[in-house]
């Protein structure tokens, strides 16, 4: 998605609670050395949490560290906080062609079914729904390997055609960061 316009590092956490607990200290650490033209991107699953309260927690962590966020008034933001609604797997439902490229036995009609038309509104947990669909097609019978799926799909998802609104919001801000 960003091609060679920027380099990046990924720092995974041990889940959402770990990320939110450690975010204030991590951002405080970045503040002491972060170059003006660098950006910190924080992405977290909404899960069942209220979007506004989750975003507020993330924004407060950045403000507490003295960093400017994209949500603020500054055009020179340093931190981008984004929420995958409901979970990152919704972004996979947003590009079903990419899913079918890797897992060709899954039904091509999934996005047409009422419960899957809006990737960000899939009820009952998107990763659970994603896992069920893959398992019904004969994949991951002993459980979904989130890391394996993320690595495989990350290479194939077509950002401009992804139907997930939360992905589109993430994409727009990320592309702004690398302009």
CORPE-V434777 format. One record per backbone hydrogen bond with DSSP energy under -1.0 kcal/mol. NH is the residue of the N-H (numbers start at 1). CO is the residue of the C=O. E is the energy in kcal/mol with one decimal. If there is no record, write none. Layout:
# CORPE-V434777
NH|CO|E / NH|CO|E
This chain:
# CORPE-V434777
5|2|-2.2 / 19|15|-2.2 / 20|16|-2.7 / 21|17|-2.3 / 22|18|-2.2 / 23|19|-1.5 / 26|22|-2.4 / 27|23|-2.8 / 28|24|-2.1 / 29|25|-2.2 / 30|26|-1.9 / 31|27|-2.0 / 33|30|-1.8 / 34|30|-2.5 / 38|35|-1.8 / 40|78|-3.1 / 42|80|-3.3 / 44|82|-1.7 / 46|84|-2.5 / 47|86|-2.9 / 49|46|-2.3 / 54|50|-2.3 / 55|51|-2.8 / 56|52|-2.0 / 57|53|-1.9 / 58|54|-1.9 / 59|55|-2.8 / 60|56|-2.7 / 61|57|-1.7 / 62|58|-1.7 / 63|59|-2.6 / 64|60|-2.9 / 65|61|-1.0 / 66|63|-1.5 / 67|62|-2.7 / 70|79|-1.8 / 78|68|-3.3 / 79|68|-2.3 / 80|40|-3.1 / 82|42|-3.0 / 84|44|-2.4 / 90|87|-2.3 / 91|88|-1.7 / 93|89|-1.8 / 94|90|-1.3 / 95|92|-1.6 / 99|95|-1.5 / 100|96|-2.7 / 101|97|-1.5 / 102|98|-1.4 / 103|99|-3.1 / 106|103|-1.9 / 112|109|-1.5 / 113|110|-1.6 / 116|113|-2.2 / 121|118|-2.3 / 129|125|-2.1 / 130|126|-2.8 / 131|127|-2.7 / 132|128|-2.5 / 133|129|-2.3 / 134|130|-2.4 / 135|131|-2.9 / 136|132|-2.6 / 137|133|-1.2 / 138|135|-1.7 / 139|134|-2.9 / 143|140|-2.0 / 146|144|-1.0 / 149|145|-2.5 / 150|146|-2.7 / 151|147|-2.4 / 152|148|-2.1 / 153|149|-3.1 / 154|150|-2.2 / 156|153|-1.5 / 157|153|-2.4 / 161|158|-1.4 / 163|94|-2.2 / 168|164|-2.1 / 169|165|-2.3 / 170|166|-1.8 / 171|167|-3.3 / 172|168|-2.5 / 173|169|-1.8 / 174|170|-2.5 / 175|171|-2.6 / 176|172|-1.8 / 177|173|-1.8 / 178|174|-1.0 / 179|176|-1.0
